[in-house]
Amino acid sequence: MTDTTPAARPDPTGDRLLALVNYVLLLLALSNGITALIALVIAFIRRDTAPDWLRNHYDFQIRTVIYGLIIAIVGFATLWLLGLGVLIWLLGAIWLVVRAVVGLMRLVDGRTHPDPGAYWI
């Protein structure tokens, strides 16, 4: 006899919960950057097995971490220039909070992102 059990599929509820945890990790990244890297790893691992609407959330989270890292590096590089780096960090923090909150609201509502590759929202 052959075993014809279907392959196990990932639980969509678990994927949704992990995407929600990722948004919380992004918000916590304002106090320590390591949580953003954890969110990045989770998003990369879960992106390929997630349903399409959640895959957009993971793509959005990946881009948020990458763009946030670029903003942090530019802010650090311009820190010596009359405090310009502090302004860049402040604007970057606001940008991160807005992206994470909007993404979280869309996730809770069960909606996808219209454009996960966008720079803004």
Residue pairs with C-beta under 8 A, 6 or more apart in sequence:
10 46
10 49
10 50
12 51
12 54
15 46
15 49
15 50
15 51
15 54
16 54
16 107
18 42
18 46
19 46
19 50
19 54
19 57
19 58
19 61
19 107
20 104
20 107
20 108
21 39
21 42
22 39
22 42
22 43
22 57
22 58
22 61
23 61
23 100
23 103
23 104
23 107
24 104
25 35
25 36
25 38
25 39
25 42
26 35
26 36
26 39
26 61
26 64
26 65
26 96
26 99
26 100
27 96
27 97
27 100
27 101
28 35
29 35
29 36
29 39
29 65
29 68
29 96
30 93
30 96
30 97
33 72
36 65
36 68
36 69
37 65
39 61
39 65
40 61
40 62
40 65
40 66
43 58
43 59
43 61
43 62
43 65
44 58
44 62
46 54
46 58
47 55
47 58
47 59
47 62
48 55
50 57
50 58
52 112
53 110
53 111
53 112
54 112
56 112
56 113
56 116
57 103
57 106
57 107
57 112
57 113
57 116
59 113
59 116
59 117
60 99
60 103
60 113
60 116
61 103
63 116
63 117
64 96
64 99
64 100
64 103
67 119
68 92
68 95
68 96
71 88
71 89
71 91
71 92
71 95
72 89
72 92
74 85
74 88
75 85
75 86
75 88
75 89
75 92
76 85
77 85
78 84
78 85
78 88
79 85
79 86
95 120
98 121
99 120
99 121
102 121
103 113
106 112
106 113
